[in-house]
């Protein structure tokens, strides 16, 4: 099979011919139909969240089952599926409590096991972790349900418990931020989006944001408090940087809730934050990472009931050989929407 291989930090991914993956006894092999290029992949590419080299990245994927292990009961060849990027074990204390994203024995495609910037990917623990794609869902959009859409959904519903009529501040209008804005609006919240790229702010305004704030123009948190009449009830931090995390905390009204979605990696793993705002505002801060597989049906039901069209998330359908350029784009202000690999032959 063809795979895009990381051989050195920030090095161009090398298209290589590799053996097809073996079928795990408890898993499946998927022909990859689409795989998103995510900021988390950029963290691995730069070495801020290092992987063993050489390695195949790619954690936001959907695919068609081409082979299933002897222990698999739910899936067979021909099924179109998506997997959360955290593959839980189903046996540890966290899994038993329903907290699969905190699994003590998790496997993460593209980080701890080979990922999906390739023709095929092996997915262990398939009965526990895979979800069937809704009929007719385009693969490019389905790939976003491996990371960005599901991460945003779990942050809003599983952590912050966003309620209709509340103000939601989204700090960072990348893929997960735009997902949060669109989902939040469909949930009945009022949405304000903060970014430094005018094109991304305009894109957010066209797809769910009631107000936008250009953080280059001054104090973003103060602007959010003004736009929301006293501060947001919920803030989503979607970049993992100290300046955006600080703005998220300071944008909240008293008793507000912040969810840390962005990955604080590399130089940003340790951050100085305005804990006086947390103390005086009696704020709640949640961490989140991905979404348990058991929550896919509720998300798909929500989309069916609301008719929310998430396809505007997908801005670029690219080739496997284009992944390096898409990763490098995260070095600066990335353009609106997300890139998804849909052509694995070029």
Secondary structure, 3 states (H helix, E strand, C coil): CEEEEECCCCCCCEEEECCCCCCCCCCEEEEEEEEEECHHHHHHHHCCCCCCCCEECCCEEEEEEEEECCCCCCCCCCCEEEECCCECCCCCHHHHCCCHHHCCCCECECCCECCCCECEEEECCHHHHEEECCCCCCHHHHHHHHCHHHHHHHHHHHHCCCCCCCEEEEECCCHHHHHHHHHHHHCCCEEEEEECCHHHHHHHHHCCCCEEEEHHHCCHHHHHHHHHCCCEEEEEECCCCHHHHHHHHHCEEEEEEEEECCCCCHHHCCCCCCHHHHHHHCCEEEECCCCCHHHHHHHHHHHHHHCCCCHHHEEEEEEHHHHHHHHHHCCCCCCCCEEEEEECCC
